[in-house]
């Protein structure tokens, strides 16, 4: 039976989503998803509903819907990272996390507002339904700042004692343990941990590393204030100037730090891994192609991004949500 005889729009009344759903023979939520181009609706159904909406002159009133639902259907993602020449925003962290977050949120019909801690007071951020923080910051300063908003909050990082926010992260302690086990197998006994332990994730890596060594080696902690190639180079160069070569292993809190350390060792004619073994963290794409190929702890960042978004959607919907850690894997190469 022709649709215009069943549910034709009245000349003096705007077509509602319910009207459009009746015309299309589907539910209201299907119409809503189709008009937002959600992949939860088949391409054929999306095209059918869009064509019908255009024919009937229907336009989705996003503002009215959001006002009615008391939501903006947006989530603000706050990146706690100061871009510097040696560590651009185009690195796998945070881009892989952002990719997973965006994939999950857009599939659920939410938009993503990308911002920084310094721009928290802008309207798009304060109007969001929740906040995802990438990076806790030194001494968790970034977390404390975002908690002040009272908005639903999910954090990428490491769980800390006596906190009530939801954390998604890698098992940093296990990552540190796997690095220690590698050095033990190689018989390394004078080790350097290279990383700023003021950051919760780095502190966990260092703690797992030292605990797993179990007193079988000395561990000297160096705390560069950046996660860059230059910081790794400068830290190890300074140590070599002071003491020559008093160590036979370096565990760095990032691949860039590890690569900088290897360059500093090479300039002093110390061979890797013959004289000094080096392990990085993150397993970035450059790790495998570095010379020599870098042994590194792999983080599943894209999966982490998807999980961050799922936790946020759960908070928004009022479901029980708990912190969760992802596994890590030591990728053994030639360093």
Buried (B, 14 or more C-beta within 10 A) or exposed (E): EEBEEEBEBEEEEEBBBEBBBBBBEBEBBBBBBBBBEBEEBEEEBBEBBBEBBEEBEBEBEEEEEBEEEEBBBBBBBBBBBEEEEBBEBEBBBBBBBBBBBBBBBBBBBBBBBBBBBEEBEEEBBEEBBBBBBBBBBBEBEBBEBBBEBEBBBBBBBBBBEEBEBBBBBBBBBBBBBBBBBBBBEEEBBBBBBBBBBBBBBBBBBBBBBBEBBEEEBEBBBBBBEBBBBBBBBBBBBEBBEEEEBEBBBBBBBBBBBBBBBBBBBEEBEBEBBEEBBBBBBBBBEBBEEBEEBBBBBBBBBBBBBBBBBBBBBBBBEEEEBEBBBBEBBBBEBEB
